[in-house]
Amino acid sequence: MAVRCRNCGREWPRDPALEVVCPTCRAPVGAWCRRPSGHRAMDLHAGRDRAAMAAGFLEPCAWTGGQGSLL
């Protein structure tokens, strides 16, 4: 499922955060984040976005001064 930045419109085939292991819940690459109960989380953890940026899969949105958000 493609995702798009709410602000600048940039699009990716899937959320770039899914390209890294979640540092919060340890969800593997490609898997959705999990709650402590084991159920799927409503959103990906913020630390995962930061890890995707550090790994070069995601760049801050220039439109928002680096505070981009995805649909």
C-alpha distances in whole Angstrom, upper triangle without the diagonal:
4,7,10,14,15,19,18,15,14,11,9,6,6,8,12,13,12,14,17,19,19,23,23,22,22,18,18,15,12,13,13,16,19,22,25,26,23,21,17,17,16,15,15,18,20,21,18,17,21,21,18,20,23,21,20,16,17,19,21,20,23,23,24,26,24,22,19,16,12,11
4,7,10,13,15,15,12,10,7,6,4,5,7,10,13,12,14,17,19,20,23,24,23,23,20,19,16,13,15,15,18,21,24,27,28,25,23,19,19,17,15,15,18,19,21,18,16,20,20,16,18,21,20,18,15,14,17,18,17,20,20,21,23,21,20,16,14,10,9
4,7,9,12,12,9,8,6,5,7,6,6,9,11,11,13,16,19,18,21,22,22,22,19,19,17,14,15,14,16,20,22,26,27,25,22,19,17,16,13,13,16,16,18,16,14,17,18,15,16,19,19,17,13,12,14,15,14,17,17,17,20,18,16,12,10,7,6
4,6,9,8,6,5,4,6,9,9,8,10,13,14,16,18,21,20,23,24,24,24,22,22,19,17,19,17,19,22,24,28,29,27,25,21,20,18,15,15,17,17,19,17,14,17,19,16,16,20,19,17,14,12,13,13,11,14,13,14,17,15,14,10,9,6,6
4,5,6,5,5,7,9,12,12,10,11,13,15,17,19,21,20,22,23,24,25,23,23,21,19,20,19,20,23,25,28,30,28,26,22,20,18,15,15,17,15,18,16,13,15,18,15,14,18,19,16,14,11,11,10,8,11,10,10,13,12,11,7,6,4,6
4,6,6,8,10,12,15,14,13,14,16,18,20,22,24,22,24,24,25,27,25,26,23,22,22,20,21,24,25,29,30,29,27,23,21,18,15,16,18,16,19,18,15,18,20,18,17,21,22,20,17,14,14,12,10,12,10,10,14,13,11,8,6,6,6
4,6,8,11,14,17,17,15,16,17,20,22,23,26,24,26,26,28,29,27,28,26,24,25,23,24,27,28,31,33,32,30,26,24,21,18,18,20,18,20,20,16,18,21,19,17,21,22,20,18,14,13,11,8,9,7,7,11,11,10,7,7,8,9
4,6,9,12,16,16,15,16,18,20,21,23,26,25,27,27,29,30,28,28,25,24,26,24,25,28,30,33,35,34,32,28,26,23,20,20,22,19,22,21,17,19,21,18,17,20,21,18,17,13,12,11,7,8,6,8,11,11,11,8,9,10,11
4,6,10,13,14,13,14,17,19,20,22,25,25,27,28,29,29,27,27,24,22,24,23,24,27,29,33,34,33,30,27,25,22,20,19,22,20,22,21,17,20,21,18,18,21,22,19,16,14,13,13,10,11,10,12,15,14,14,10,10,9,10
4,7,11,12,11,12,15,17,17,20,23,23,25,26,27,27,25,25,22,20,22,21,23,26,29,32,34,32,30,26,24,22,19,19,21,19,21,19,16,18,19,16,15,19,18,15,13,11,10,11,9,11,11,13,15,14,14,10,11,9,11
4,7,9,9,10,13,14,15,18,21,21,24,25,26,25,23,22,19,17,20,19,21,24,27,30,32,30,28,24,23,21,18,17,20,19,21,18,15,18,19,15,15,19,18,15,12,11,12,13,12,14,14,16,18,16,16,12,12,9,10
4,5,7,7,11,11,11,15,18,19,22,23,23,23,20,19,16,14,16,16,19,22,25,28,30,27,26,22,21,20,17,16,18,18,19,16,14,17,17,13,14,17,16,13,10,10,12,14,13,16,17,18,20,17,17,14,13,10,11
4,7,8,12,11,11,15,18,19,22,23,23,22,19,18,15,12,15,15,18,22,25,28,29,26,24,21,21,20,17,16,19,20,21,17,16,19,18,15,16,19,17,16,12,12,15,17,17,20,21,22,23,21,20,17,16,12,12
4,6,9,7,9,12,15,15,19,20,19,19,16,15,12,9,11,11,14,18,21,24,25,22,21,17,17,16,14,12,15,16,17,14,13,16,16,12,15,18,16,15,11,11,14,16,17,20,21,21,23,20,19,16,14,10,11
4,5,6,8,10,13,13,16,17,17,17,14,14,11,9,11,10,12,16,19,22,23,21,19,16,15,14,11,9,12,13,14,11,9,13,13,10,12,15,14,13,9,9,12,14,14,18,19,18,20,17,16,13,11,8,9
4,5,5,8,11,12,15,16,17,16,14,13,10,9,12,12,13,17,20,23,25,22,21,18,17,17,13,11,12,12,13,9,8,10,10,6,9,11,10,9,6,6,10,12,13,17,18,18,19,16,15,12,12,10,12
4,5,6,8,8,11,12,13,12,11,11,9,9,10,10,10,14,17,19,21,19,19,15,14,14,11,8,9,9,9,6,5,8,7,5,8,11,10,10,7,7,11,13,14,18,19,19,19,16,15,13,12,10,13
4,6,7,8,12,13,13,12,9,8,6,5,7,7,9,13,16,19,20,18,17,14,13,14,11,8,10,12,12,8,9,12,10,8,12,13,12,12,9,10,14,16,18,21,23,22,23,20,18,16,15,13,14
4,7,9,12,15,15,13,11,9,5,6,9,11,12,16,19,21,23,20,20,17,17,18,15,12,13,14,13,9,10,12,9,7,10,12,9,10,7,10,13,16,18,21,23,23,23,20,19,17,16,15,17
4,6,9,12,12,10,9,7,5,8,9,11,11,14,17,19,21,19,19,17,16,18,15,11,12,12,10,7,9,10,7,6,10,10,8,10,9,11,14,16,19,22,24,24,24,20,19,18,17,16,19
4,6,9,9,6,6,5,5,8,9,10,9,12,15,16,18,16,17,15,15,17,15,11,11,12,10,7,10,11,8,9,12,12,11,14,12,14,17,19,22,25,27,26,26,22,21,20,19,18,20
4,5,6,5,5,7,8,10,9,9,7,9,12,13,16,14,15,13,12,14,12,8,7,9,7,5,9,10,8,9,12,13,12,15,14,14,17,18,21,24,26,24,24,21,20,19,17,17,19
4,6,5,8,10,11,14,13,12,10,11,13,13,17,15,17,16,14,17,14,11,8,9,6,6,10,10,8,10,13,12,13,16,15,16,18,19,22,25,27,25,25,21,20,20,19,19,21
4,6,8,11,13,15,13,12,8,9,10,10,14,13,14,13,12,14,12,10,7,9,7,7,11,11,10,13,15,15,16,19,18,18,20,20,23,26,28,25,25,22,20,20,19,19,21
4,6,9,12,13,11,10,6,6,7,8,11,9,11,11,10,13,12,10,8,11,10,9,13,14,13,15,18,18,18,21,19,20,22,23,25,29,30,28,28,25,23,22,20,20,21
4,6,9,12,10,10,8,8,11,11,13,11,13,13,12,16,14,11,10,13,11,10,13,14,12,14,17,17,16,19,18,19,22,23,26,29,31,29,29,25,24,23,22,21,23
4,7,8,6,7,5,7,10,11,13,10,12,10,11,14,13,10,10,13,12,10,13,15,13,13,17,17,16,19,17,18,21,23,25,28,30,28,29,25,24,22,20,19,20
4,6,6,8,8,10,14,15,17,14,15,13,14,17,15,12,13,15,14,11,14,15,13,13,17,17,15,17,15,17,21,23,25,29,30,29,30,26,25,23,22,20,21
4,6,8,10,13,16,18,20,17,17,15,15,17,15,12,13,15,14,10,13,14,12,11,14,15,13,15,12,14,18,21,23,26,28,27,28,24,23,21,20,18,19
4,7,10,12,16,19,20,16,16,13,14,16,14,11,14,16,15,12,13,16,14,12,16,17,15,16,13,15,19,21,22,26,27,27,28,24,23,21,19,17,17
4,7,9,13,15,16,13,12,10,11,13,12,10,12,15,15,12,14,17,15,14,18,19,17,19,16,17,21,22,24,28,29,28,29,25,24,22,19,17,18
4,7,10,13,14,11,10,7,7,9,8,7,9,13,13,11,13,16,15,14,17,19,18,19,16,17,20,21,23,26,27,26,27,24,22,20,17,15,15
4,7,10,11,9,9,6,5,8,7,5,7,10,11,9,12,14,13,14,17,18,18,20,17,17,20,21,23,26,27,25,26,23,21,20,17,16,16
4,7,8,5,6,5,5,9,9,8,9,13,13,12,15,17,16,17,20,21,21,23,21,21,24,24,26,30,30,28,29,26,24,23,20,19,19
4,5,5,5,6,5,9,10,10,10,13,14,14,17,19,18,20,22,23,24,26,24,23,26,26,27,31,31,29,30,27,24,24,21,20,20
4,5,7,9,9,12,14,13,12,16,15,16,19,20,20,22,24,25,25,28,26,26,28,28,30,34,34,32,33,30,27,27,24,24,24
4,6,9,10,13,15,15,15,18,19,19,22,23,23,24,27,28,28,30,28,28,31,31,33,36,37,34,35,32,30,29,26,25,25
4,7,9,12,14,14,14,18,18,17,20,22,21,22,26,26,26,28,26,26,29,30,31,35,36,34,35,32,29,28,25,24,24
4,6,9,12,13,14,17,18,17,20,22,22,22,26,27,27,28,26,26,29,29,30,34,34,32,34,31,28,27,23,22,21
4,7,9,9,11,15,16,15,17,20,19,20,23,24,24,25,23,23,25,26,27,31,31,29,31,28,25,23,20,18,18
4,5,7,8,12,14,13,14,17,18,18,21,22,22,24,21,21,23,23,24,28,28,26,27,25,22,20,17,16,16
4,7,9,12,15,14,15,18,19,18,21,23,23,24,21,20,23,22,22,26,26,24,26,23,20,18,15,14,13
4,6,9,11,10,11,14,15,15,17,19,20,21,18,17,19,18,19,23,22,20,22,20,17,15,12,11,11
4,6,8,7,8,11,12,11,14,16,16,17,15,14,16,16,18,21,22,20,21,18,16,14,12,11,12
4,5,5,7,9,10,11,13,15,16,17,16,14,17,16,18,22,22,20,21,18,15,15,13,13,14
4,5,5,7,9,10,11,13,14,16,14,13,14,13,15,19,19,17,17,14,12,12,11,12,14
4,5,5,6,9,10,10,12,14,14,13,14,14,17,20,21,19,19,15,14,14,13,15,17
4,5,5,6,9,10,10,12,11,10,13,14,16,20,21,19,20,16,15,14,13,13,16
4,5,5,6,9,10,11,9,8,10,10,12,16,17,16,16,12,11,10,10,10,13
4,5,5,6,9,10,10,8,10,10,13,16,18,16,15,12,11,11,12,13,17
4,5,5,6,9,9,9,11,12,15,18,21,19,19,15,15,15,15,15,19
4,5,5,6,5,6,8,11,13,17,19,18,18,14,14,13,13,13,16
4,5,5,6,5,6,8,11,14,16,16,15,11,12,11,13,13,17
4,6,8,8,9,11,14,16,19,19,17,14,15,15,16,17,21
4,6,8,10,13,16,18,21,21,20,16,17,17,18,18,21
4,6,7,10,13,15,18,19,18,14,16,15,16,16,20
4,7,10,13,15,18,18,18,15,15,14,14,14,17
4,7,9,12,14,14,14,11,12,10,11,11,14
4,6,9,12,12,11,8,10,9,11,12,15
4,6,9,8,8,4,6,6,9,11,15
4,5,6,6,5,6,5,8,10,13
4,5,5,6,8,8,11,13,16
4,6,7,8,8,11,13,15
4,5,5,6,9,12,15
4,6,8,11,15,18
4,6,9,13,16
4,7,10,14
4,7,10
4,7
4
